[in-house]
Amino acid sequence: MTSQPSTTRFTAPDLGPAEREQAYSPSSCIGGDYRPFLQQYQQRSDAARALPHQEHAYGGLPRQRLDLFLPEQPQGAARPPALLVFIHGGYWQELSKESACFAAPACLAAGHAFAAVGYTLAPEASVEQIVQECRTALVWLQHHADRLGYDPARIVVAGSSAGAHLAAMCTLRGWPHDSGLPAGAVLVSGVYELAPLVGTSINTALGLTRDSASSVSPLHYSLAGFARTVLAWGEIETDEFKRQSRAFAQALQAQGLPEVPSLEVPARNHFDVVLDLCEPGTLLGDATLALLASV
């Protein structure tokens, strides 16, 4: 990419190694065991994948695949549905598309298409390579929209945790042959400045240096032309995750985005807040559905 740096910077507090390790361990807010939430992802995704859906390869590697769910369209519909593309989290090194389909039923019920994107995990792939894979998936989805049955101009990308970082990177303008996608972004509990991860156990699989972390940090790029965005995080999150999201919201506002909903969701944590995605009657779900309806 050839973008200019953002004028807004993330100012991290001066934390010692142990404090930084805890600050970027989201499970530290819930007693350390996040496996029950991963089980919820899987169980809800298994139920979703029992619905009719398609699996497509967007590249030649084993994990370069996506699951696509299409809503029933009334005969004579004025336009094809919007598409919500979800990129899973897992600190770039765990989870899969098979556990990332939990929002599909609610998305379909609202009349929108849904896709869950898989990607090669670290350490097999670097963060930069993972960004490129996710970008390739989005371009593939846009190029095949007419054949598959959704609107190529109404693609919204969403992600949680590392997936929010990847979604933000995919939304930056200035990519080679930039086709102007996506039309919107929903970023949940993300990390937008990766330098604080260097020196933590999280980085063992990632192998980031200060320079390489900078090159894949959305806050180090111009956010000019960034799509309409919803930012959200749980009330039960570390201060650093909250600080990351607020810094990104400020950076978007500094670029003149007219409205950047920034939602701290009560009683939700880093792992369960994303389960509200597309669920009507929730802060995140209502904001996501409103964005999909407006693109």
N, C-alpha and C positions, 0 to 999 in steps of 0.2 A: 504494500500500500504506500501511497505517497500523499499522506495528509499532514497538515500542519498541526503542531501541538495545541492542545486546549489551553486557554488562558486560566482555567481553574485548576488548582492542584489539591490533591488529598494531603492534608497535614496530619500525619500520624503522631500520636503521643510517643514520648521516649520510653519505650517499654523494654525491660530486660528480657532475656531469652525465654525464661519460664512464663513471664507475664504474656509475652507475645504468643507463645504456644497456646496458652489458655484462651487468649482473645480470639484466635482463629480456629478454635475447636468448638464448633457450635453445640456439640453435645454437652459441653461443660455447664450449660444452663438447664439441662434436664436430667442431671445425675449421671451422665456419661453413656447411657445405653440408648442408642438410636435405632437398634434393630427392630423394635416393634413398629416403628414408622415405615421402615423399608418393607416390612411384611404387609403393611396396609397398602403401600404402592403396588406391590405384587398382586395381592388379592384383588384389589379393585381393577388393576390392569388385566388380570386374567379374565375377570367378568366382562370387561370391555372388549377384549379380543375374541370373546365368544360371539360378538356381533359380526355381521358381514364387514369385511375389510380386505384391503389389498396390501401385499408386501411387494416393494419395489427395490431394486438395487440402483443406487445413484452413482456407484463407483465399483471398482473391481475387488476391493478388499472385503474380508468376511463381515466386518461390522458396518460397512458402508451401505446400509439398508434402512428403509423407513416403512412404517405402517401407515396406511391411509384409510380414513373412514369418511364416507360421503353420506350426506343427509338425503332423505327422500325429498325430491323437489316437486312441488305442485305443477301440474301440466300448465304450460303457458307462463311460467315464472318470468318476471321482467328481466332478471339477470341471474347469472350463476352465483352460488354462495361464496362467501368469504372463506378463507382457509386460515386456521390457527395452527402454526407449526411449533411443537413443543420440543425443547432441547433439555435433556435430563441433566441433573447435577451429579455429585459424587466426587468432587474435587478432581475432576478430569481423569479419575483412576478407578472408578467403580460404577455400578448400575448399568442399565441398558435400555434400549427402546422397549423391550418386552415388559419392563416395569414402569413405563412412562406413558401408558395409555389411559390412566385413570380418569382424565378429564374428558375423554371422548364422548361418553353418553350424554353428559350435560351440554357439551358443545353441539352435538347432533340435534338434541332436543330444541335448541335455540335456532336451528336451521343453518348451522355453519359446518363446514368440513373441518377435519382434524387430522394432523399428521404427527407422529412421534419419530424423531430422528435418532438413529444410532451412529456411533462414531468409534474409531479406534481409541483405546484407552492408553494412558501413560502406565508404564514407561515405554510401551511399544511405540507410541507416538508422542512427539513433543506437543506442548500447548499450541505452538504456532501451526503445526500440522493439523491438530484437531480443529482449530479455527478455520483453516482452509477446507477441511472436510465438511464442516457445517455450512460454510458458505456455498460449497459445491452442491450440497443437498438443496439449499434454498433456490439456487439458480436452476437446478434440475426440475424442481417443483414448478417454478415459473414457466419454464420452457414447455412443460408437458400439461399445463393447466387446461388448455382447450380440449385436449384429448381425454383427460381424466375427469373433467367436469366441475371445475371451480374457477373463480375469477383471478387471473394472474395479476390484476391491479389491486387486489384486495387480500393480500397475504400479510398476516400479522405473526410475528415471531415472539415466542414466550420461552422463558427458561427460569429455572430455580437454582440458586447457589452458583456453582460453576456453570450451569446452564444459562443463568442470567448473564454471566460474563460473556459466554459464547454468543448469546443472542445480541448483546450490545455490540460486540465486535462485528457481527454480521450486518448490523444496522448502520455502521459507519459508512459515510460516502467516501468516494475517492478510490474505490477498488478498480483495478483494470477492467475495462469494458463494463463499467458500472451501469446496471440496468434500472437503478432507482428502487430496488426493493430493500426491505419490506415496506409496507405502508404504515405499519404500526409495530410497537414493541411493548411487551409486558414483562418487566424485569423484577424478579422476586428474590430478595435476600442475596443479592449478588456481591461479587468482589470486582471492583473496577480499577483498582491499583494493586498490582500483584507483588510489588517489591517487599511488602511486609512478610510475605510467605517465605522469602529466602532466609535460610537459617532455622526454619521450623521443620518438624518431622514430615509435614505435608509435602515439602519440597524434595524428599528423598526420591520419590518416583518421577517428579517433574523435571528435576535438574535445572531449574531456573537460575540464571545469574542476574545481577542488577540490570545489565544491559538487555538481556533477553526478556526479563520481566517488564521492562519499560516498553519493549516493542510489541507486547501483547496486552497492554493496559489501556482500556478505552479512554481513561482520563489523560492519556498522553497524546491524544489525537484531537483534531478539530471536530467539534460536534455540529458544525454548520450543516444544515439540511437534514439533521437527524429526524427520523419519523416521530409522529405523535407517540407518546410514551406514558405508560402507567408504571410507577415504582411502588413496590410493597415489601414489607418485612413484618416479622412477628414481634409482638410486644416482648416475648421471652427470648431475646437474642442478646449476644454480647454487644457491648458498646461499640466495638470495632465494626461489626457488621452493620449496625445502625449508622455509624459514621460514614461508612463506605456508600451506602445508599443515599444519605443526605447530601454527600459531596457530589454524587453524580446528578442528583436532582438540581443542585445549585449550578452545576456546569451546564446542564441543558437550558436552564432558565437564563443563564448568562448569554447563551447563543440565541435567545429570543423566541424559544418555543412558547406559544401563547398560554399553554396550560400544561402543567406536569403534575397530575395527581400523585401525591406521595402519601402512602397509607401505612400507618403502623397499626396492625390488626390486633385488637385486644385478645388476650388469652391464647394466642397462637405462638408457636415456636418456629425455629428455623426449618424444621422438618415437616410440620403439619400445615403450615400456612398455605402451601401450594396446593393442598387438597381442596381448597376453596375455588381453585381456578374454574371458571365457567359456572359455578354453582350460584343460581339466583338467590337473592336474599342475604348474601355475604358481601363484605366490602370489596374483596378482591374479585369475586365472581361478577358482581354488578358492574364494576369498572371495566373488567375484561369484555363482558358482553356489550357494554356501551361502546367500547372502542371498535369491536368487530362490526357492530351495526352502523358505525359512522364512516368507516373507510370506503 
